[in-house]
């Protein structure tokens, strides 16, 4: 008996596996990884649930799933994370922007609207906050400074 390789069946199996491996969002993780393997938007999964994966797509998806079940964050697997509607490259050497960081951008924007002048992101880290502020305030000057220990 052959394994059902339809999008719907693959997603159900992957969601179960990710749930058992401790993922906080197994269905979302499975869908995002499958979209990456298929090189299709999420709407494709909903529109064509009966479509069968090719051998190559299934192999790539299995590789992505192995990384996720081993605990690697989806953002590192894909090499990208959206933050403030901006696609940001991420790697294991960078922090993944979190939802509470978007709240910080909201608060900074509220304060920035009350003052004139340049803005400074001191100790910027990956630059996600500075990039978000710059995208919202294109007429303002913004500097982002990174500090590191001297060697």
Backbone as ProteinMPNN parsed JSONL, in Angstrom:
{"seq_chain_A": "XXXXXXXXXXXXXXXXXXXXXXXXXXXXXXXXXXXXXXXXXXXXXXXXXXXXXXXXXXXXXXXXXXXXXXXXXXXXXXXXXXXXXXXXXXXXXXXXXXXXXXXXXXXXXXXXXXXXXXXXXXXXXXXXXXXXXXXXXXXXXXXXXXXXXXX", "coords_chain_A": {"N_chain_A": [[0.838, -1.178, 0.0], [0.64, 2.161, -0.932], [1.842, 5.313, 0.29], [-0.239, 8.083, 0.915], [0.337, 10.959, -0.833], [-0.799, 13.422, -1.094], [-1.314, 16.958, -0.759], [-3.012, 17.608, 1.384], [-2.953, 15.213, 2.959], [-0.218, 14.99, 3.534], [0.202, 17.324, 5.0], [-1.423, 16.796, 7.254], [-0.128, 14.557, 8.411], [2.403, 15.691, 8.904], [1.773, 17.756, 10.698], [0.937, 16.274, 12.918], [3.324, 14.921, 13.578], [4.97, 17.131, 14.203], [3.554, 18.177, 16.342], [3.869, 16.143, 18.207], [6.589, 16.4, 18.561], [6.834, 18.644, 20.007], [6.305, 21.215, 19.007], [5.003, 24.512, 19.169], [3.243, 25.477, 17.353], [2.2, 23.482, 15.395], [0.611, 22.979, 13.013], [0.814, 25.381, 11.572], [3.609, 25.546, 11.281], [4.073, 23.246, 9.705], [2.633, 23.918, 7.38], [3.972, 26.246, 6.504], [6.542, 25.248, 5.992], [5.943, 23.358, 4.025], [4.944, 25.005, 1.998], [7.313, 26.31, 1.366], [8.851, 24.173, 0.365], [7.324, 23.517, -1.854], [7.422, 25.861, -3.221], [5.3, 27.663, -3.339], [2.491, 29.858, -2.559], [0.655, 30.118, 0.558], [-2.071, 29.981, 0.029], [-2.22, 28.188, -2.041], [-2.07, 25.67, -0.877], [-4.556, 25.454, 0.296], [-6.211, 25.666, -1.885], [-5.572, 23.544, -3.581], [-5.732, 20.873, -2.251], [-5.724, 18.195, -2.958], [-3.624, 17.762, -4.685], [-0.729, 15.982, -5.615], [2.489, 15.534, -4.153], [5.638, 15.803, -5.78], [8.382, 13.488, -6.088], [10.771, 14.839, -5.595], [9.859, 17.145, -4.283], [8.73, 15.995, -2.009], [11.001, 14.858, -0.836], [12.53, 17.162, -0.274], [10.774, 18.411, 1.522], [10.746, 16.504, 3.583], [13.386, 16.787, 4.483], [13.32, 19.421, 5.475], [11.424, 19.09, 7.491], [12.783, 17.306, 9.172], [14.746, 18.945, 10.227], [13.133, 20.759, 11.626], [11.783, 19.109, 13.487], [13.936, 18.448, 14.99], [14.197, 20.641, 16.487], [15.022, 23.057, 15.411], [14.364, 26.449, 14.746], [11.73, 27.628, 12.593], [12.223, 30.01, 11.214], [15.039, 30.066, 11.012], [15.418, 27.801, 9.454], [14.23, 28.569, 7.046], [15.664, 30.855, 6.581], [14.713, 33.373, 6.734], [12.614, 35.904, 8.159], [9.582, 37.535, 8.653], [9.179, 40.825, 9.735], [7.477, 43.483, 10.965], [6.223, 43.771, 8.516], [8.408, 43.583, 6.861], [10.722, 41.672, 5.064], [13.203, 39.942, 6.663], [16.513, 38.763, 6.672], [17.634, 35.966, 8.446], [19.752, 34.077, 10.624], [21.382, 31.418, 12.442], [23.193, 32.927, 13.93], [21.919, 35.268, 14.48], [19.365, 37.004, 16.326], [15.955, 36.061, 16.356], [13.414, 38.209, 15.435], [10.789, 38.999, 17.702], [7.217, 38.917, 18.492], [6.746, 40.721, 20.652], [8.693, 42.587, 20.234], [7.71, 44.012, 18.108], [5.776, 45.451, 19.412], [7.386, 47.166, 20.854], [8.363, 48.722, 18.725], [5.959, 49.975, 17.996], [5.535, 51.579, 20.294], [7.812, 53.203, 20.19], [7.342, 54.55, 17.788], [5.052, 56.003, 18.496], [6.194, 57.783, 20.377], [8.083, 59.048, 18.743], [6.511, 60.541, 17.057], [5.837, 62.668, 18.591], [8.016, 64.29, 18.816], [10.583, 66.261, 17.211], [13.383, 65.853, 15.005], [16.384, 63.809, 14.79], [16.645, 60.206, 15.024], [17.822, 57.606, 17.172], [19.006, 54.366, 17.409], [20.385, 52.774, 19.786], [22.753, 50.375, 20.388], [21.855, 48.411, 18.571], [21.69, 45.707, 17.73], [20.373, 43.26, 15.67], [19.178, 45.045, 13.954], [16.49, 45.125, 13.361], [14.541, 46.726, 14.659], [15.389, 49.333, 14.029], [15.175, 49.235, 11.211], [12.412, 48.874, 10.932], [11.453, 51.273, 12.056], [12.621, 53.126, 10.31], [11.299, 52.463, 7.97], [8.753, 53.352, 8.512], [9.083, 56.023, 9.027], [10.151, 57.686, 6.794], [11.154, 60.245, 6.208], [12.709, 61.016, 8.266], [15.905, 61.143, 9.862], [17.772, 58.364, 10.827], [19.877, 56.699, 12.992], [21.659, 53.743, 13.635], [23.404, 52.035, 16.006], [25.832, 49.641, 16.659], [27.291, 47.834, 19.286], [30.223, 46.233, 20.323], [32.365, 43.988, 22.124], [35.764, 44.831, 22.675], [38.497, 43.141, 21.256]], "CA_chain_A": [[0.0, 0.0, 0.0], [1.47, 3.35, -1.03], [1.518, 6.418, 1.179], [-0.934, 9.205, 0.281], [1.24, 12.102, -0.917], [-1.538, 14.646, -1.384], [-0.999, 18.071, 0.132], [-3.819, 17.464, 2.602], [-2.457, 14.094, 3.769], [1.13, 15.323, 3.987], [0.051, 18.32, 6.064], [-1.965, 16.154, 8.464], [0.945, 13.761, 9.013], [3.454, 16.581, 9.395], [1.251, 18.443, 11.886], [0.975, 15.308, 14.015], [4.734, 14.722, 13.934], [5.455, 18.345, 14.861], [2.88, 18.263, 17.633], [4.545, 15.178, 19.09], [7.966, 16.834, 18.824], [6.793, 19.782, 20.92], [6.095, 22.506, 18.356], [3.886, 25.308, 19.688], [2.332, 25.77, 16.241], [2.517, 22.418, 14.441], [-0.063, 23.13, 11.721], [1.42, 26.519, 10.889], [4.968, 25.16, 10.896], [3.978, 22.303, 8.592], [2.178, 24.648, 6.195], [5.043, 27.148, 6.05], [7.612, 24.426, 5.419], [5.464, 22.76, 2.774], [4.93, 26.089, 1.007], [8.701, 26.525, 0.96], [9.254, 23.044, -0.475], [6.556, 23.577, -3.113], [7.611, 27.185, -3.821], [3.942, 28.159, -3.577], [1.921, 30.591, -1.419], [-0.205, 29.318, 1.448], [-3.374, 29.796, -0.615], [-2.116, 27.005, -2.904], [-2.377, 24.494, -0.05], [-6.007, 25.424, 0.504], [-6.879, 25.547, -3.182], [-5.249, 22.268, -4.226], [-5.366, 19.876, -1.227], [-5.609, 16.855, -3.544], [-2.409, 17.683, -5.504], [0.304, 15.07, -5.107], [3.852, 16.028, -4.162], [6.598, 15.036, -6.57], [9.413, 12.852, -5.267], [11.715, 15.885, -5.2], [9.198, 17.986, -3.282], [8.597, 15.201, -0.788], [12.341, 14.745, -0.259], [12.886, 18.454, 0.307], [9.918, 18.622, 2.689], [11.255, 15.621, 4.638], [14.601, 17.405, 5.026], [12.887, 20.565, 6.273], [10.753, 18.542, 8.677], [13.796, 16.729, 10.065], [15.36, 20.068, 10.935], [12.156, 21.328, 12.563], [11.551, 18.17, 14.596], [15.141, 18.488, 15.824], [14.097, 21.834, 17.314], [15.49, 24.272, 14.742], [13.249, 27.356, 14.452], [11.335, 27.751, 11.188], [12.899, 31.173, 10.619], [16.401, 29.681, 10.648], [15.32, 26.841, 8.357], [13.926, 29.312, 5.826], [16.63, 31.928, 6.42], [13.991, 34.64, 6.644], [11.49, 36.119, 9.074], [8.932, 38.817, 8.438], [9.054, 41.674, 10.915], [6.9, 44.781, 10.617], [5.99, 43.645, 7.07], [9.688, 43.608, 6.158], [11.399, 40.366, 5.095], [14.552, 40.065, 7.211], [17.327, 37.554, 6.657], [18.054, 35.524, 9.777], [20.633, 32.912, 10.68], [21.594, 31.074, 13.852], [23.99, 33.951, 14.61], [21.077, 36.44, 14.739], [18.141, 36.765, 17.083], [14.731, 36.128, 15.562], [12.515, 39.218, 16.015], [9.598, 38.424, 18.329], [6.054, 39.813, 18.469], [6.84, 41.807, 21.633], [9.554, 43.613, 19.654], [6.825, 44.868, 17.315], [5.151, 46.375, 20.375], [8.396, 48.186, 21.12], [8.336, 49.619, 17.564], [4.743, 50.79, 18.132], [5.767, 52.584, 21.338], [8.814, 54.143, 19.678], [6.668, 55.392, 16.791], [4.207, 56.957, 19.237], [7.079, 58.814, 20.948], [8.731, 59.775, 17.642], [5.535, 61.48, 16.496], [5.724, 63.808, 19.508], [9.25, 65.078, 18.809], [11.275, 66.471, 15.943], [14.804, 65.541, 15.07], [16.89, 62.495, 14.398], [16.384, 59.078, 15.92], [18.993, 56.777, 17.412], [18.824, 53.03, 17.975], [21.678, 52.541, 20.419], [22.87, 48.955, 20.691], [20.791, 47.947, 17.688], [21.585, 44.252, 17.52], [20.194, 42.853, 14.268], [18.685, 46.17, 13.171], [15.063, 44.977, 13.048], [13.798, 47.88, 15.155], [15.786, 50.484, 13.214], [14.595, 49.079, 9.883], [10.969, 49.114, 11.033], [11.246, 52.705, 12.265], [12.987, 53.813, 9.068], [10.249, 52.227, 6.966], [7.576, 54.133, 8.899], [9.439, 57.444, 9.125], [11.163, 57.831, 5.743], [11.702, 61.604, 6.132], [13.529, 61.243, 9.459], [17.224, 60.522, 9.901], [17.859, 57.359, 11.877], [21.167, 56.033, 13.109], [21.633, 52.519, 14.431], [24.763, 51.748, 16.441], [26.115, 48.316, 17.245], [28.445, 47.812, 20.176], [30.782, 44.906, 20.575], [33.533, 44.001, 23.011], [37.068, 44.881, 22.02], [39.236, 41.869, 21.4]], "C_chain_A": [[0.886, 1.245, 0.0], [0.936, 4.446, -0.114], [0.851, 7.533, 0.385], [-0.017, 10.428, 0.332], [0.517, 13.385, -1.317], [-1.146, 15.718, -0.37], [-1.742, 17.922, 1.458], [-3.268, 16.375, 3.522], [-1.076, 14.394, 4.351], [1.06, 16.333, 5.134], [-0.461, 17.704, 7.362], [-0.88, 15.35, 9.177], [2.02, 14.651, 9.628], [3.009, 17.319, 10.658], [1.29, 17.536, 13.102], [2.404, 15.104, 14.504], [5.274, 15.937, 14.692], [4.808, 18.553, 16.219], [3.563, 17.349, 18.646], [5.966, 15.596, 19.433], [8.017, 18.097, 19.679], [6.62, 21.145, 20.286], [4.883, 23.201, 18.963], [2.845, 25.586, 18.613], [2.545, 24.735, 15.129], [1.866, 22.577, 13.073], [0.537, 24.271, 10.906], [2.829, 26.172, 10.411], [4.949, 24.243, 9.68], [3.596, 23.021, 7.308], [3.277, 25.543, 5.632], [6.167, 26.354, 5.394], [7.187, 23.783, 4.107], [5.4, 23.815, 1.668], [6.337, 26.345, 0.481], [9.172, 25.412, 0.02], [8.573, 23.091, -1.842], [6.815, 24.859, -3.908], [6.271, 27.784, -4.247], [3.475, 28.948, -2.362], [0.986, 29.685, -0.617], [-1.576, 29.049, 0.829], [-3.374, 28.555, -1.52], [-2.488, 25.739, -2.137], [-3.881, 24.336, 0.147], [-6.763, 25.176, -0.795], [-6.714, 24.165, -3.79], [-4.881, 21.178, -3.204], [-5.159, 18.47, -1.788], [-4.348, 16.678, -4.393], [-1.375, 16.799, -4.825], [1.679, 15.743, -5.176], [4.703, 15.168, -5.088], [7.605, 14.408, -5.604], [10.392, 13.897, -4.743], [11.122, 16.782, -4.113], [9.08, 17.252, -1.947], [9.946, 15.071, -0.077], [12.752, 16.046, 0.409], [12.066, 18.72, 1.566], [10.38, 17.751, 3.854], [12.509, 16.196, 5.292], [14.265, 18.6, 5.914], [12.241, 20.099, 7.579], [11.75, 17.958, 9.671], [14.475, 17.834, 10.875], [14.41, 20.646, 11.981], [11.916, 20.398, 13.741], [12.769, 18.075, 15.509], [15.192, 19.763, 16.668], [14.578, 23.119, 16.665], [14.292, 25.164, 14.421], [12.986, 27.472, 12.95], [12.068, 28.907, 10.515], [14.325, 30.831, 10.208], [16.4, 28.693, 9.486], [15.11, 27.577, 7.038], [14.945, 30.411, 5.536], [15.994, 33.3, 6.36], [12.877, 34.678, 7.685], [10.889, 37.478, 8.765], [8.83, 39.542, 9.772], [8.575, 43.03, 10.449], [6.694, 44.865, 9.104], [7.268, 43.767, 6.239], [10.292, 42.207, 6.196], [12.842, 40.554, 5.564], [15.275, 38.727, 7.116], [17.732, 37.231, 8.086], [18.92, 34.278, 9.638], [20.827, 32.575, 12.153], [22.428, 32.098, 14.629], [23.195, 35.22, 14.907], [19.884, 36.042, 15.607], [16.949, 36.88, 16.144], [13.825, 37.178, 16.205], [11.218, 38.57, 16.521], [8.436, 39.411, 18.26], [6.146, 40.957, 19.479], [7.79, 42.907, 21.157], [8.741, 44.539, 18.755], [6.103, 45.858, 18.221], [6.119, 47.499, 20.716], [8.454, 49.194, 19.969], [7.109, 50.523, 17.638], [4.947, 51.913, 19.148], [6.771, 53.641, 20.867], [8.201, 55.073, 18.637], [5.775, 56.422, 17.466], [5.048, 58.106, 19.79], [7.693, 59.67, 19.849], [7.792, 60.804, 17.029], [5.417, 62.748, 17.343], [6.943, 64.724, 19.471], [9.752, 65.268, 17.382], [12.709, 65.988, 16.106], [15.114, 64.113, 14.666], [16.545, 61.443, 15.447], [17.652, 58.239, 16.031], [18.562, 55.457, 18.02], [20.191, 52.622, 18.496], [21.767, 51.093, 20.877], [21.885, 48.163, 19.86], [20.658, 46.444, 17.528], [21.446, 43.93, 16.048], [19.672, 43.972, 13.386], [17.202, 46.114, 12.855], [14.261, 46.203, 13.48], [14.111, 49.106, 14.308], [15.175, 50.404, 11.819], [13.09, 49.353, 9.894], [10.68, 50.603, 11.196], [11.554, 53.487, 10.985], [11.917, 53.629, 7.996], [9.002, 53.054, 7.249], [7.831, 55.633, 8.885], [10.5, 57.783, 8.072], [11.792, 59.223, 5.649], [12.601, 61.945, 7.32], [14.881, 60.549, 9.294], [17.252, 59.539, 11.073], [19.25, 56.746, 11.845], [21.004, 54.819, 14.003], [23.087, 52.144, 14.741], [24.832, 50.372, 17.077], [27.343, 48.435, 18.129], [28.922, 46.378, 20.318], [31.995, 45.051, 21.462], [34.789, 44.089, 22.161], [37.758, 43.561, 22.25], [40.659, 42.126, 21.762]], "O_chain_A": [[1.781, 1.372, 0.836], [-0.251, 4.495, 0.207], [1.318, 7.892, -0.696], [0.362, 10.88, 1.413], [1.137, 14.323, -1.818], [-0.701, 15.412, 0.737], [-1.157, 18.092, 2.527], [-3.132, 16.588, 4.726], [-0.8, 14.091, 5.512], [1.781, 16.204, 6.123], [0.012, 18.05, 8.445], [-0.726, 15.446, 10.395], [2.49, 14.396, 10.737], [3.799, 17.484, 11.588], [1.636, 17.978, 14.197], [2.661, 15.113, 15.708], [5.957, 15.786, 15.705], [5.449, 19.05, 17.145], [3.801, 17.735, 19.791], [6.498, 15.201, 20.471], [9.096, 18.57, 20.035], [6.776, 22.155, 20.973], [3.865, 22.566, 19.239], [1.695, 25.894, 18.924], [3.018, 25.077, 14.045], [2.519, 22.329, 12.059], [0.743, 24.142, 9.699], [3.197, 26.469, 9.275], [5.716, 24.436, 8.737], [4.177, 22.758, 6.256], [3.486, 25.589, 4.419], [6.684, 26.755, 4.351], [7.989, 23.676, 3.178], [5.766, 23.537, 0.526], [6.527, 26.572, -0.714], [9.813, 25.679, -0.997], [9.175, 22.746, -2.859], [6.485, 24.951, -5.091], [6.124, 28.328, -5.341], [3.986, 28.75, -1.26], [0.586, 28.617, -1.081], [-2.175, 28.004, 1.08], [-4.421, 27.945, -1.734], [-3.14, 24.845, -2.677], [-4.405, 23.222, 0.161], [-7.824, 24.552, -0.798], [-7.627, 23.666, -4.448], [-3.793, 20.611, -3.301], [-4.492, 17.645, -1.164], [-4.032, 15.555, -4.786], [-1.178, 16.866, -3.612], [1.989, 16.437, -6.144], [4.513, 13.955, -5.172], [7.656, 14.776, -4.43], [10.796, 13.847, -3.582], [11.799, 17.133, -3.147], [9.307, 17.834, -0.887], [10.015, 15.164, 1.148], [13.264, 16.038, 1.529], [12.6, 19.2, 2.565], [10.402, 18.212, 4.995], [12.677, 16.105, 6.508], [14.857, 18.772, 6.98], [12.496, 20.664, 8.643], [11.576, 18.102, 10.881], [14.742, 17.668, 12.065], [14.829, 20.983, 13.088], [11.853, 20.855, 14.883], [12.652, 17.669, 16.665], [16.111, 19.948, 17.466], [14.55, 24.174, 17.3], [13.299, 24.681, 13.876], [13.913, 27.421, 12.143], [12.488, 28.788, 9.364], [14.776, 31.27, 9.15], [17.282, 28.742, 8.629], [15.737, 27.247, 6.031], [15.082, 30.852, 4.395], [16.642, 34.278, 5.985], [12.286, 33.659, 8.042], [11.613, 38.464, 8.63], [8.451, 38.964, 10.791], [9.221, 43.659, 9.611], [6.956, 45.899, 8.489], [7.203, 44.028, 5.037], [10.366, 41.608, 7.269], [13.614, 41.26, 4.915], [14.71, 37.684, 7.442], [18.126, 38.117, 8.844], [18.824, 33.534, 8.662], [20.47, 33.371, 13.021], [22.373, 32.132, 15.858], [23.724, 36.152, 15.513], [19.458, 34.887, 15.611], [16.946, 37.712, 15.237], [13.496, 37.066, 17.386], [10.634, 37.712, 15.859], [8.638, 40.598, 18.002], [5.673, 42.058, 19.196], [7.702, 44.042, 21.628], [9.05, 45.726, 18.651], [5.85, 46.993, 17.818], [5.714, 48.654, 20.852], [8.582, 50.394, 20.21], [7.212, 51.72, 17.369], [4.577, 53.06, 18.895], [6.592, 54.832, 21.122], [8.514, 56.263, 18.611], [5.743, 57.583, 17.057], [4.658, 59.269, 19.685], [7.813, 60.885, 20.003], [8.245, 61.836, 16.534], [4.951, 63.78, 16.861], [6.91, 65.819, 20.033], [9.385, 64.525, 16.472], [13.176, 65.747, 17.22], [14.246, 63.338, 14.264], [16.203, 61.755, 16.588], [18.451, 58.174, 15.097], [17.843, 55.425, 19.019], [21.049, 52.177, 17.734], [20.942, 50.639, 21.67], [21.154, 47.327, 20.392], [19.57, 45.964, 17.211], [22.315, 44.289, 15.253], [19.722, 43.85, 12.162], [16.699, 46.983, 12.143], [13.393, 46.666, 12.739], [13.203, 49.838, 13.913], [14.704, 51.415, 11.298], [12.559, 49.985, 8.981], [9.774, 51.137, 10.557], [10.819, 54.407, 10.626], [11.66, 54.539, 7.207], [8.274, 53.416, 6.324], [6.898, 56.424, 8.747], [11.628, 58.13, 8.423], [12.865, 59.366, 5.063], [13.182, 63.028, 7.376], [14.978, 59.497, 8.662], [16.806, 59.86, 12.175], [19.734, 56.326, 10.794], [20.294, 54.865, 15.008], [23.894, 51.96, 13.83], [24.007, 50.0, 17.911], [28.326, 49.072, 17.75], [28.128, 45.443, 20.419], [32.588, 46.127, 21.539], [34.872, 43.507, 21.08], [37.62, 42.942, 23.305], [41.435, 41.185, 21.925]]}, "name": "protein", "num_of_chains": 1, "seq": "XXXXXXXXXXXXXXXXXXXXXXXXXXXXXXXXXXXXXXXXXXXXXXXXXXXXXXXXXXXXXXXXXXXXXXXXXXXXXXXXXXXXXXXXXXXXXXXXXXXXXXXXXXXXXXXXXXXXXXXXXXXXXXXXXXXXXXXXXXXXXXXXXXXXXXX"}
